Amino acid sequence: MQLAKVIGTVVATQKDQSLQGVKLVIVQPVQPDGSNKGRPVVAVDGTGQAGVGEHVFMISGREGALVLEHSFAPVDQGIVGIVEDLYVDDKMIPARSGSGS
């Protein structure tokens, strides 16, 4: 699994039938300290609730499609959870933009 931060949303009126009704977001993979790691990618939101500014964890590769009802969808990245709290070396890192807790 990979930590990432949701940085945008995708609107696609024309897409593979297996992706109809599926929320697509742009995520920036991040290091545990919150710094960027690599380039942003598009991911399907298996939770259906990830919002811009939130940290999530996702799976990559063929397994990314497993978050969908139709697991044979053409997907490489799938969000499997939303991070509530993130601690690195006993130091709390805000998991949501603007979060003071």
C-alpha positions as CSV (number, residue, x, y, z in Angstrom):
1,M,0.0,0.0,0.0
2,Q,1.0,3.6,-0.7
3,L,0.2,6.8,1.2
4,A,-1.2,9.6,-1.0
5,K,-2.9,12.9,-0.8
6,V,-6.0,13.7,-2.9
7,I,-5.2,16.8,-4.9
8,G,-8.1,16.9,-7.4
9,T,-11.1,15.3,-9.0
10,V,-11.6,13.9,-12.5
11,V,-14.8,14.4,-14.5
12,A,-15.1,12.0,-17.5
13,T,-18.4,11.7,-19.3
14,Q,-17.0,9.1,-21.7
15,K,-15.2,6.1,-20.0
16,D,-15.2,2.3,-19.9
17,Q,-18.5,0.9,-18.9
18,S,-17.0,-0.7,-15.8
19,L,-16.2,2.8,-14.5
20,Q,-19.7,4.2,-14.8
21,G,-20.7,5.7,-11.5
22,V,-17.1,5.4,-10.1
23,K,-15.5,8.4,-8.4
24,L,-12.1,9.3,-9.9
25,V,-9.6,11.5,-8.1
26,I,-6.1,12.8,-8.7
27,V,-3.7,11.7,-5.9
28,Q,-0.1,12.7,-5.2
29,P,1.9,9.8,-3.7
30,V,3.6,11.0,-0.5
31,Q,6.3,9.9,1.9
32,P,5.3,9.3,5.5
33,D,6.5,12.8,6.4
34,G,4.1,14.3,3.9
35,S,6.6,15.2,1.2
36,N,5.8,14.3,-2.4
37,K,7.0,11.0,-3.9
38,G,6.8,10.8,-7.7
39,R,4.2,12.2,-10.0
40,P,0.4,12.5,-9.4
41,V,-1.8,9.7,-10.7
42,V,-5.5,9.1,-11.2
43,A,-7.1,6.6,-8.8
44,V,-10.6,5.1,-8.3
45,D,-12.0,5.9,-4.9
46,G,-13.1,2.6,-3.5
47,T,-14.5,4.4,-0.4
48,G,-16.5,6.9,-2.5
49,Q,-15.7,9.5,0.2
50,A,-12.2,10.7,-0.2
51,G,-12.0,14.5,-0.6
52,V,-9.4,17.0,-1.8
53,G,-6.8,17.6,0.9
54,E,-7.3,14.2,2.6
55,H,-4.6,11.6,2.9
56,V,-5.5,8.1,1.7
57,F,-3.9,4.8,1.3
58,M,-4.1,3.0,-2.0
59,I,-3.1,-0.1,-3.8
60,S,-1.4,-0.2,-7.2
61,G,-1.1,-2.4,-10.2
62,R,-3.7,-4.9,-11.2
63,E,-5.0,-5.1,-7.6
64,G,-6.2,-1.5,-7.9
65,A,-9.3,-2.8,-9.6
66,L,-10.2,-4.9,-6.6
67,V,-11.9,-1.9,-4.9
68,L,-14.6,-2.0,-7.6
69,E,-17.6,-4.2,-8.0
70,H,-16.3,-5.2,-11.5
71,S,-12.7,-6.3,-10.6
72,F,-11.8,-6.6,-14.3
73,A,-11.9,-2.8,-14.8
74,P,-9.0,-1.1,-16.5
75,V,-7.6,0.4,-13.3
76,D,-4.1,0.7,-11.9
77,Q,-4.7,2.7,-8.7
78,G,-7.4,2.1,-6.1
79,I,-8.1,4.0,-2.9
80,V,-8.8,1.5,-0.1
81,G,-9.0,3.8,3.0
82,I,-8.9,7.4,4.3
83,V,-6.2,8.2,6.9
84,E,-7.6,9.6,10.1
85,D,-4.3,10.1,12.0
86,L,-0.7,9.7,10.9
87,Y,2.2,9.4,13.3
88,V,5.8,9.1,12.3
89,D,8.5,8.7,15.0
90,D,5.8,9.6,17.7
91,K,5.1,12.9,15.9
92,M,1.6,13.5,14.5
93,I,1.4,14.6,10.9
94,P,-1.9,16.3,9.9
95,A,-3.8,13.8,7.7
96,R,-6.3,16.4,6.4
97,S,-5.6,19.9,5.1
98,G,-6.3,22.5,7.7
99,S,-6.5,19.9,10.4
100,G,-5.1,21.0,13.7
101,S,-5.5,17.7,15.4
